[in-house]
Amino acid sequence: MKINGKDMKCLIVFFLLIFPVLIFGQTAETEPNDDILQSGIKIITANGVFTGTTSPSFEDELWYIAAGSSGSITVTYDEAPDGAGTIFLGLYEGSSGYTEDKGDDVACAVEGETFNYTMQSDFYYIIKLKNFPIGAWQFTVSGDASLSIDLSSFFASVVDQGIQLVWITESETDNAGFIIDRSVQDDFSSGWQQIASYQNNNILKGAGNTSSQTKYRFVDMNLEHGITYNYRLSDVDLKGTVTIKDMLSILYDIQVPEKTVLEPAFPNPFNPVTKITYKLQEDTHVTLRIINITGRSVAYIIDNKFQNPGSYSYFWDGKDDNGKQQSSGIYFLLLNTGTDRKIQKLTLIK
């Protein structure tokens, strides 16, 4: 049997990589963790065309296939500089480690070649380019590999009450929900704390199974002005597998009001709900409550809650603290801070 030059490249790489494994044993697969995003490895789904150009300092290039992918995947190495280089599908081994060995064979190809492989959901895969000089390259990934979610965007903005996170999924498979972590470190390496979970926040529950686009919003409140916050979004499938999807940073930079103000409630008179807005000049504890014309407390909107400078909005639906609907008439809104006391008349109509 005659072996051509391209086949020889794959065979050489195979024996160099598989021989140590046969002697020392195969390393167990490791679940992906923070290392993926910290290392700068690009996360991809199992479909797409990827292009680039190597630089003089180029060594290897890695693409991490999102955790939980399974099914048939086909990789075609469309273009390599001067026909050199090899593309591999390998296992993620933790701490940004990688091995081309999958136990049975090595899925690899040189320019113009294709390989096909059936991925298993309990393994974690990386596509790797290596061993070629400076020049342009392109490869194509296609297949029926499934993912828990297809995340198309994740962004943040500063709003009146804090930082609003918005993310959009194009499809979801067995998605139980999302987890949001936050840190204030200079990088994404440490200090993460969970601030919200689908387990105790209904707005973070996933859509389960859907092929339609779904948009999610979450507002992180009670933040400190002038601090840069890092956020990490993860999804959880119905088996409980947690997968980091994306991370971002945003400076919480708000315009501090010149004084504490209680804005006019709107609408007023109202039925059934009115919006209450106020602005705080400084850090303070706030109590916002409703009383009737006899001076009896009807409802506490917030009770001695610490809040930072900024603008806040709440709603009152005409009910007391026990959920009982109040009768039509005049009520008073009281705003108490450490240094200010504001009052406003409200009219509830039927």
C-alpha positions in Angstrom: 0.0 0.0 0.0 1.4 3.4 -1.0 1.0 6.2 1.5 1.0 9.7 0.2 2.5 12.8 1.9 -0.7 14.0 3.4 -1.6 10.6 5.0 2.0 10.3 6.3 1.6 13.6 8.2 -1.5 12.3 10.0 0.2 8.9 10.7 3.3 10.5 12.2 1.2 12.7 14.5 -0.9 9.7 15.5 2.0 7.6 16.6 3.7 10.5 18.4 0.6 11.2 20.4 -0.9 7.7 20.9 2.3 5.9 21.9 2.7 7.7 25.3 -0.9 7.1 26.0 -0.6 3.4 25.3 2.2 3.2 27.8 1.0 5.5 30.6 -2.8 5.2 30.1 -5.4 7.7 28.8 -6.1 10.8 30.8 -9.7 11.0 32.0 -11.9 13.7 30.4 -12.3 16.8 32.5 -15.4 19.1 32.7 -14.7 22.5 31.3 -14.3 25.3 33.8 -13.2 28.9 34.1 -9.9 28.1 32.3 -11.6 28.1 28.9 -12.6 31.8 29.1 -9.6 32.9 31.0 -7.2 31.4 28.5 -8.9 33.2 25.5 -9.9 30.0 23.8 -12.8 30.8 21.5 -16.1 29.1 22.2 -17.9 27.9 19.0 -21.0 25.9 18.2 -20.8 22.9 16.0 -21.5 24.9 12.8 -19.7 27.7 11.0 -16.8 28.9 8.8 -13.7 30.1 10.6 -10.9 32.1 9.0 -7.8 33.9 10.0 -4.1 34.6 9.3 -1.2 33.3 11.4 1.5 35.7 12.6 5.2 35.2 13.2 4.5 34.5 16.9 1.8 31.9 16.0 2.1 28.5 17.7 -1.3 26.8 18.0 -4.9 28.0 17.7 -7.7 26.5 19.7 -11.5 26.5 19.4 -13.5 25.0 22.2 -16.8 23.3 21.2 -19.5 24.3 23.6 -19.9 21.8 26.5 -22.6 19.2 26.0 -22.3 19.0 22.2 -23.1 15.6 20.8 -23.8 14.1 17.4 -22.0 13.9 14.1 -19.5 16.6 13.3 -17.7 17.1 10.0 -14.6 19.3 9.7 -13.1 20.4 6.4 -9.7 22.1 6.2 -10.4 24.4 3.3 -7.2 26.4 3.1 -3.8 26.4 4.8 -0.6 28.5 4.1 1.4 26.8 1.4 -0.6 23.6 1.8 1.0 23.0 5.2 -0.4 22.5 8.7 -2.9 20.0 10.2 -6.3 20.4 11.9 -7.3 18.1 14.8 -10.4 17.3 16.8 -9.3 16.4 20.3 -10.3 16.2 24.0 -10.3 19.1 26.4 -8.2 17.9 29.4 -8.6 20.7 31.9 -6.5 23.8 32.7 -6.6 24.6 29.0 -4.9 21.3 28.3 -5.5 19.3 25.1 -4.9 15.9 23.7 -5.5 14.7 20.1 -6.0 11.1 21.3 -9.5 10.0 21.7 -8.7 6.4 22.5 -9.5 4.9 19.1 -8.0 7.2 16.5 -6.9 10.7 15.7 -9.3 12.8 13.7 -7.0 15.0 11.6 -6.8 16.5 8.1 -4.5 18.6 6.0 -5.6 21.2 3.4 -8.4 20.0 1.2 -9.3 17.0 3.4 -12.3 16.3 5.6 -12.8 14.2 8.7 -16.0 13.1 10.3 -16.5 12.2 14.0 -19.4 11.3 16.3 -19.1 13.4 19.4 -20.4 12.1 22.8 -22.0 14.5 25.3 -19.9 13.2 28.2 -16.7 14.3 26.5 -15.5 17.9 25.8 -13.8 18.7 22.5 -11.4 21.2 21.1 -10.5 21.9 17.5 -6.8 22.7 17.0 -4.7 24.0 14.2 -0.9 23.4 14.5 2.4 23.0 12.6 2.1 25.4 9.7 3.9 28.7 8.7 2.6 32.2 8.3 -0.4 32.7 6.0 -4.2 32.6 5.6 -6.3 29.6 6.7 -9.9 28.6 6.7 -11.9 25.6 8.0 -15.5 24.7 8.0 -17.4 22.9 10.7 -20.8 21.3 10.1 -23.1 18.6 11.6 -26.1 17.8 13.7 -24.4 18.3 17.0 -26.8 19.4 19.7 -26.3 22.2 22.3 -28.3 23.1 25.4 -28.7 26.6 24.1 -27.5 28.7 21.1 -26.6 32.0 22.6 -26.5 34.8 20.0 -25.8 37.8 22.2 -25.0 38.9 25.8 -24.7 42.6 26.7 -25.1 45.0 29.6 -26.2 48.6 30.1 -26.5 51.0 33.1 -30.1 51.7 34.0 -31.8 53.7 36.7 -31.7 50.9 39.3 -28.4 49.3 38.5 -26.9 47.2 35.6 -29.2 45.5 33.2 -28.0 42.2 31.6 -29.7 41.1 28.4 -29.1 37.9 26.5 -30.8 36.3 23.5 -30.9 32.6 22.6 -31.8 31.4 19.1 -32.8 27.9 20.3 -32.8 25.9 23.5 -32.7 22.1 24.2 -33.5 20.7 27.7 -32.6 24.1 29.2 -33.5 24.3 32.9 -32.3 27.9 33.3 -29.4 30.3 33.9 -27.0 31.3 36.6 -25.4 34.7 36.9 -22.1 35.3 38.7 -20.4 38.6 39.5 -16.9 39.7 40.4 -15.0 43.0 40.8 -11.5 41.7 40.0 -9.3 43.3 37.4 -9.6 40.2 35.3 -11.9 37.2 35.0 -9.6 34.9 37.0 -11.2 34.8 40.5 -13.6 36.4 43.0 -16.8 35.1 41.4 -19.9 35.0 43.5 -23.3 33.8 42.4 -25.9 36.6 42.5 -28.9 35.0 40.8 -30.1 31.5 39.8 -33.0 30.0 38.0 -33.6 27.9 41.1 -34.9 31.0 43.1 -35.6 33.5 40.4 -38.3 32.8 37.8 -37.1 35.2 35.2 -33.9 33.1 34.9 -35.8 29.9 34.1 -35.1 28.5 30.7 -37.6 27.8 27.9 -36.9 24.1 28.0 -37.1 23.1 24.3 -37.7 25.7 21.7 -36.5 26.6 18.2 -37.7 30.2 18.6 -35.6 33.2 19.7 -36.0 34.0 23.4 -34.9 37.2 25.2 -33.9 37.4 28.8 -33.3 40.4 31.2 -31.9 40.7 34.7 -31.2 43.9 36.7 -28.4 43.8 39.3 -29.2 46.4 41.9 -27.5 48.1 44.9 -24.2 48.6 43.2 -21.4 51.0 44.0 -20.8 54.0 41.8 -17.5 54.0 39.9 -16.8 50.3 40.1 -16.2 48.0 37.1 -18.3 44.8 37.5 -17.6 41.5 35.7 -20.6 39.2 34.9 -20.6 35.5 33.9 -23.6 33.8 32.3 -24.0 30.0 32.6 -26.8 27.8 31.5 -27.9 24.5 33.3 -29.5 21.6 31.4 -32.1 19.3 32.8 -29.4 16.9 33.9 -27.9 19.7 36.1 -24.8 20.2 33.9 -23.6 23.8 34.2 -21.9 25.4 31.1 -20.3 28.8 31.1 -21.6 30.7 28.0 -20.1 34.2 28.1 -18.6 36.9 30.2 -18.5 40.7 30.1 -17.4 43.8 32.0 -19.1 47.2 32.5 -18.4 50.3 34.5 -21.2 51.3 36.8 -21.0 55.1 36.1 -24.2 57.0 37.0 -25.0 60.7 37.3 -25.4 61.4 41.0 -28.5 63.6 41.7 -27.8 67.0 43.2 -30.5 66.4 45.9 -33.0 63.8 47.1 -36.2 64.1 45.1 -39.6 62.4 45.2 -41.0 62.6 41.7 -44.8 62.9 41.1 -46.4 59.5 41.0 -47.9 58.5 37.6 -50.7 58.2 36.9 -52.4 60.0 39.8 -55.4 59.6 40.3 -54.8 56.0 39.4 -56.5 52.6 38.9 -55.2 50.0 39.4 -51.5 50.8 39.6 -49.3 53.9 40.0 -45.5 54.2 39.5 -43.5 55.8 42.3 -40.0 57.3 41.4 -37.4 59.0 43.6 -33.8 60.0 43.4 -31.1 59.7 46.1 -28.2 62.1 46.5 -26.2 59.8 48.9 -26.0 56.4 50.4 -28.8 56.0 52.9 -31.4 53.7 54.4 -34.8 54.2 52.8 -38.4 53.6 53.9 -41.2 54.1 51.4 -44.8 53.5 52.8 -48.4 54.3 52.1 -50.7 55.7 54.9 -54.4 56.5 54.8 -56.1 59.8 55.8 -56.3 58.7 59.4 -52.5 58.2 59.5 -52.6 54.4 59.7 -50.0 52.5 57.7 -51.5 50.6 54.8 -48.4 49.2 52.9 -44.6 49.3 53.1 -43.2 49.5 49.6 -39.6 49.2 51.1 -38.7 49.1 54.8 -35.3 50.6 55.9 -33.5 49.3 52.9 -29.9 50.5 52.2 -29.6 52.1 48.7 -26.9 53.9 46.8 -27.2 57.2 45.0 -29.3 57.0 41.9 -32.9 56.8 40.7 -35.4 54.1 41.9 -38.9 53.1 40.8 -41.6 51.0 42.4 -45.3 50.4 41.9 -48.3 50.4 44.2 -51.4 48.4 43.2 -53.8 49.8 45.8 -53.4 46.8 48.2 -52.2 46.6 51.8 -49.4 44.4 53.1 -51.8 41.5 53.4 -52.9 41.8 49.8 -56.3 43.3 50.6 -57.6 45.8 48.0 -58.2 49.2 49.5 -61.2 51.4 48.9 -61.3 54.5 46.8 -60.0 57.7 48.4 -57.0 59.8 49.5 -53.8 58.2 50.5 -50.3 59.6 51.3 -46.9 58.4 50.1 -44.1 58.9 52.6 -40.4 58.7 51.7 -38.0 58.7 54.7 -34.2 58.7 54.4 -31.6 59.5 56.9 -31.7 63.2 56.2 -34.9 63.8 54.2 -38.7 63.2 54.6 -41.0 63.7 51.6 -44.8 63.3 51.3 -47.1 63.1 48.4 -50.9 62.7 48.0 -52.3 59.8 46.0 -55.8 59.3 44.8 -57.1 55.8 44.3 -60.2 55.6 42.1 -62.5 52.7 41.0 
